[in-house]
Amino acid sequence: MTSTSMRVLKGALVLLLAAPATAAAAPGAMGSTTATTGKGKFTKKETQVQATQTKLTKPEAPPPPKKETGPVLTVDQFVQGRQGKIQRKGDC
């Protein structure tokens, strides 16, 4: 070890050993109020957040497929068509 590192180690050791004695003797001597009062240095403010649905969080559903409609058939046309099929089968 070099002499500089030895001096740093000795200084750190002195501080570690002296800190508990001075903290017990004078609570405000260290300058830190967090250790004695339990209050933090900063306080966090909480705010209420309202969630809203957007197109990014809920995409739109695809449009329903269009149903293909055939030609409109009236009741009279249907009955005539059936009667024609029945007559053709009866003629056989």
PyMOL commands that set and color helices and strands:
alter all, ss='L'
color gray80, all
select helices_A, chain A and resi 3-25+34-37+75-91
alter helices_A, ss='H'
color red, helices_A
deselect
rebuild
show_as cartoon
